[in-house]
Amino acid sequence: MKPVIIPAMPRSLTPPSKPSERGVHDDRPYLLWLPGTPPPWPGMVIVHGAGSQKENHADFARACAATGWAALAYDQRGHGAGDDEMGPQAIADLERMARFLGSRDDVDSERVCVRGSSMGGFVAIHAAATSSAIAGVIAICPAGEEHLLRGLRDDTLKMRAGEQARADLEAWLSEHDLREAVALLGPKPLLLIHAAGDEQIPSEWSEELNARAAQPSKLILLPGGHHRSAQHDAELHGIALRWLERELRD
């Protein structure tokens, strides 16, 4: 008996949603995605790592909007569409972007969180430790001062930074400790996600940060993987957002 061949039905693929708004705030180019559900919404500011740009994290921004979060991704200093150099002011930049998102009438300013990866995770934790505008943090494979100093000295951090900017960064990094910033978060929710196979920042670093954190905090260690694998995992997007939303309610 001959096999019956059933022709495949053509599939209609939904194109990725486009940003609701593009703009520049305090010299930081940004993209904003808004949910289709009734406001007010919690907010998420997305901070990329070294050598990256805001567009590279559109997948997480779309996941936020699809689950009821307003999401703003912006270019850090020395990256993307900006025309400046990277510097210690990056921490204050994130606070300003969080306040900018929280100033919208349709965003709940008490529930504006930040999500950073690698160097962005470093910036996210430091900013949240000192800013009342930030309610919680997701940090993916966050870099520490020693990791960033090594990258500066080896010239492996891909960003725009001249000789003076690099000297300023090195001096600032030498005076700070991400472990102390984690302790300063106090009761703000902190979710750490790290791949055990990370070839740039050992997962033991996130374990050490988690040990310094107050509650609520959570560490998700992924088997295998690499430095960027956790950043674009759709399942992890959902897990992270649900955990953070639950902790913000409690």
C-alpha positions in Angstrom: 0.0 0.0 0.0 1.4 3.3 -1.0 1.8 5.9 1.7 -0.6 8.8 1.6 1.2 12.1 1.3 -0.7 15.0 2.9 0.5 18.4 1.6 1.7 20.8 4.3 -0.6 23.7 4.9 1.0 27.0 4.5 1.5 28.8 7.8 1.0 32.4 8.4 3.8 33.7 10.6 3.1 36.7 12.8 5.9 39.3 12.4 7.6 40.5 15.6 5.8 43.5 17.1 7.4 46.8 16.4 8.2 49.3 19.2 5.3 51.6 20.2 7.7 54.5 20.4 11.3 55.5 19.5 13.0 58.5 20.9 15.9 60.0 22.9 15.8 61.0 26.6 18.7 62.7 28.2 20.9 61.8 25.3 20.0 58.1 25.6 18.3 56.6 22.4 15.5 54.3 23.4 12.8 52.0 22.1 9.5 51.5 24.0 7.1 48.6 23.8 3.6 49.0 25.4 1.2 46.1 26.2 -2.3 45.8 24.7 -3.9 45.3 28.1 -5.4 48.1 30.2 -3.0 50.2 32.2 -1.4 50.9 34.6 1.4 48.5 33.8 4.6 47.6 35.6 7.7 48.8 33.8 10.9 47.2 32.7 14.1 49.0 31.7 16.4 46.8 29.7 20.2 47.3 29.9 22.5 45.7 27.3 26.1 44.6 27.9 29.4 45.7 26.4 29.5 45.7 22.6 25.7 45.4 22.3 22.8 47.7 21.7 19.1 48.2 22.5 17.8 46.4 19.4 19.6 43.2 20.5 17.2 42.8 23.4 13.9 43.4 21.5 12.9 39.8 22.1 12.8 40.3 25.9 11.0 43.7 25.4 8.3 42.0 23.3 8.0 39.2 25.9 7.4 41.9 28.5 4.8 43.7 26.5 3.0 40.4 25.7 2.7 39.7 29.4 1.5 43.2 30.5 4.8 45.1 31.1 5.8 48.3 29.5 9.4 47.8 28.3 12.0 50.3 27.5 15.4 49.4 26.0 18.1 52.0 25.6 21.6 52.4 24.3 24.2 52.7 27.0 27.0 55.3 26.7 29.6 54.4 24.1 27.2 52.0 22.3 24.6 52.0 19.5 23.1 55.2 18.3 24.6 57.4 21.1 27.5 59.7 20.2 29.2 59.7 23.6 31.8 57.5 25.4 31.2 54.9 28.1 31.8 56.2 31.6 30.8 55.9 35.3 27.7 58.1 34.5 26.1 54.9 33.1 24.7 54.2 36.6 22.9 57.6 36.8 21.7 57.1 33.2 19.8 54.0 34.2 18.2 55.8 37.1 17.0 58.6 34.8 15.6 56.1 32.3 13.7 54.3 35.1 12.3 57.6 36.3 11.4 58.5 32.7 9.5 55.2 32.2 7.8 55.6 35.6 6.7 59.2 34.8 4.2 57.9 32.2 0.6 58.0 33.3 0.1 54.5 32.1 3.0 53.0 34.1 3.0 52.2 37.8 6.0 54.1 39.1 6.1 51.8 42.2 6.8 48.8 40.0 9.5 49.8 37.6 12.2 47.2 37.5 15.5 46.7 35.5 16.9 43.8 33.6 20.6 43.8 32.7 22.9 41.2 31.1 26.7 41.0 31.6 27.9 44.6 32.0 24.2 45.6 32.0 23.6 43.4 35.0 26.4 45.2 36.8 24.9 48.6 36.0 21.4 47.3 36.9 22.4 46.2 40.4 24.5 49.3 41.2 21.6 51.6 40.1 19.0 49.7 42.0 21.1 49.7 45.1 20.9 53.5 45.4 17.7 54.5 43.5 14.2 54.7 44.8 13.0 54.7 41.2 13.9 51.0 40.8 11.8 48.3 42.5 13.5 45.1 41.5 16.3 43.6 39.4 16.9 40.7 36.9 20.6 40.2 36.4 21.8 37.7 33.8 25.4 36.6 34.0 26.3 39.9 35.7 29.9 41.1 35.4 31.8 42.3 38.5 34.3 45.0 38.8 37.3 42.6 38.3 35.7 41.2 35.1 35.2 44.7 33.7 38.7 45.9 34.8 40.2 42.9 33.1 38.3 43.6 29.9 39.4 47.3 30.0 43.0 46.4 30.4 42.9 43.6 27.8 40.9 45.9 25.4 38.2 43.2 25.0 35.3 45.3 26.0 33.7 46.5 22.7 32.6 50.1 23.4 33.5 53.6 22.5 35.8 54.9 25.2 39.0 57.0 24.6 42.0 57.1 26.8 40.5 59.5 29.4 37.2 57.7 29.5 39.0 54.4 30.1 41.0 55.9 32.9 37.9 57.3 34.5 36.2 53.9 34.3 39.2 52.1 35.7 39.4 54.5 38.7 35.6 54.1 39.3 35.6 50.3 39.1 38.6 50.1 41.4 36.6 51.9 44.1 33.4 49.8 44.0 32.2 46.3 44.8 29.1 44.7 43.3 28.8 42.4 46.4 28.3 45.5 48.6 25.7 46.9 46.1 23.8 43.6 46.3 23.7 43.9 50.1 22.4 47.5 49.7 19.4 46.3 47.7 17.7 45.3 50.9 14.2 43.9 50.3 14.1 44.7 46.6 13.6 41.5 44.6 16.8 40.2 42.9 16.7 37.4 40.3 20.1 36.1 39.2 20.4 33.9 36.1 23.7 32.3 35.1 24.8 29.6 32.7 27.2 27.1 34.2 29.1 27.0 31.0 29.7 30.7 30.9 33.2 31.1 29.4 33.6 34.8 30.5 32.1 35.1 33.9 32.1 32.0 36.2 28.7 31.0 37.5 30.2 30.9 41.0 30.2 34.7 40.9 26.4 34.8 40.8 26.4 32.2 43.6 28.5 34.6 45.7 26.2 37.5 44.9 23.1 35.5 45.8 24.7 34.6 49.1 25.1 38.3 49.9 21.5 39.2 48.9 18.6 39.7 51.3 15.2 38.2 50.6 13.5 38.0 48.2 16.3 36.7 46.0 16.6 33.7 43.6 19.4 32.2 41.6 18.7 30.1 38.5 21.8 28.1 37.4 21.5 26.7 33.9 23.4 23.5 32.9 25.9 24.1 30.1 25.3 27.1 27.9 27.6 30.0 27.4 27.8 33.7 28.2 24.9 34.8 26.0 22.6 31.7 26.1 20.4 32.8 29.0 19.8 36.3 27.5 17.5 35.1 24.7 15.8 32.1 26.2 12.0 32.5 25.7 11.1 30.2 28.6 13.4 32.1 31.0 11.8 35.3 29.9 8.5 34.1 31.2 9.9 32.6 34.4 11.7 35.8 35.2 8.7 38.0 34.7 6.3 35.8 36.6 8.7 35.6 39.6 9.3 39.3 39.7 5.6 40.2 39.3 4.8 37.8 42.2 7.4 39.2 44.4 6.3 42.8 43.7 2.8 41.8 44.8 3.8 40.2 48.1 
